[in-house]
Amino acid sequence: MIVSSAFAGKRYAILGLARSGMAALESLHASGAELLAWDNREELRESVADKATIADPLTSDLTGYDAIVVSPGVPLNGQPIAQKAAADGVPIIGDIELFSQARNDLPPHRVVGITGTNGKSTTTALIHHILASAGVPSLMGGNIGVPILSQEPLPEGGVYVLELSSYQIDLTQSLDCDVALLLNISPDHLDRYDGFDGYAASKARLFDMLGSDHVAIFASADEKTRLALQGLRDLGRVQNIIDTSSAEIDGQADWPSLQGPHNLQNVIAAVATVEALGIAEEQWRPALESFTGLAHRMERVAEASGVLFVNDSKATNPASTGPALGAYPKIHWILGGLPKSDTLTECEPFYRNVVKAYTIGEAGPMFGKLLADKMPVESCEMILTAVQQAAANARPGEVVLLSPACASFDQFRDFEARGECFRTAVNSVIENDLIGTANSEVIQ
């Protein structure tokens, strides 16, 4: 794990002992810090009783503490912990800020920070893959994979590749990335912010922490990303600013796990990032072909009887689903769940690629009405039914795509569980030879 003398003898309160909270506790304890910890789950409290004082920060005197460490999942707007921190004069931080404060004790390295509404995980994994393919020691963490504090420090010359959500940026004050990348900004998580402007400002804060000699990359032409770009230019503080929104790159047909216009944007941004780190084209281009992608993100689950099944369960809003529809010419589209929007505006330019839509979940009736005069629509409610119907209707050369444009919480624990349900349903229709059997009885 990552430890640092910067934490020795200091006092921290840790609220939440899930993955990032537990990683922070272990790192701080190993570094010689004095800890108070709390989680609503008794078993987690008991598991750290030998390393921390077990007490609720909300009912403890935190005067003199160096920080309250909270999980990114803990909302700060109007929450008691924010009021408590202000009353006791204690900053609220997260594990990424702890990583930033520990950097001076790490072997010389560089950090890449990636944020944006859509595409963060794929771009983070792609940058990590390119670096590893080029022989550069690399770790990825933040909002993806294993918490960064739990991982072993890189040797000299290594690169930490961090996916950063707006929540994590909110809890970070001093992370000076060597390369900071903003992919795009579209409305999301507005329950945590003072409207869309507040959410966009949270993303842009990544550049407030950027050193003047480091690199800022902006990948999209959307309004909020352009405002962030222009704002940084107007300040005149950061000299190396790269705009990839109109850049082009050839060869996408050779990258099977990076199809669709959104993935082309991700590739262009990733290439700009690794080139800023000194990676040449003869190193990054072969890595694009060997990249296998991430589960639940335009994941090619199976191909049978000439029909491709793609799991894009991570597409939890219309802005991320729209480009997915642009990836293939003939799609049987499974959509629905817990809606974040009452429109599908970002999907409309790609309706021509949809053979038929199959609606599921809470948003199903609403989406059915929105799409009824645009394409054939079938109300299915459940993913298993939708996969069965789509597979029965699909013909060779067509694609069955789960890209819900919704959160999963109406029917599933998270988008991963939804994606696994899709995978199971796909395996079922293949095993039962249901592909292309539109006029046959479908298993109920």
Beta strands, then each sheet from edge to edge (+ up, - down):
strand 1: 11-15
strand 2: 34-38
strand 3: 53-54
strand 4: 67-70
strand 5: 92-93
strand 6: 109-115
strand 7: 138-142
strand 8: 158-163
strand 9: 179-182
strand 10: 215-218
strand 11: 240-243
strand 12: 299-304
strand 13: 307-311
strand 14: 331-336
strand 15: 338-339
strand 16: 354-360
strand 17: 377-381
strand 18: 399-402
strand 19: 406-407
sheet 1: 3+ 2+ 1+ 4+ 5+
sheet 2: 7+ 8+ 6+ 9+ 10+ 11+
sheet 3: 12+ 13- 18- 14- 16- 17-
sheet 4: 15+ 19-
end
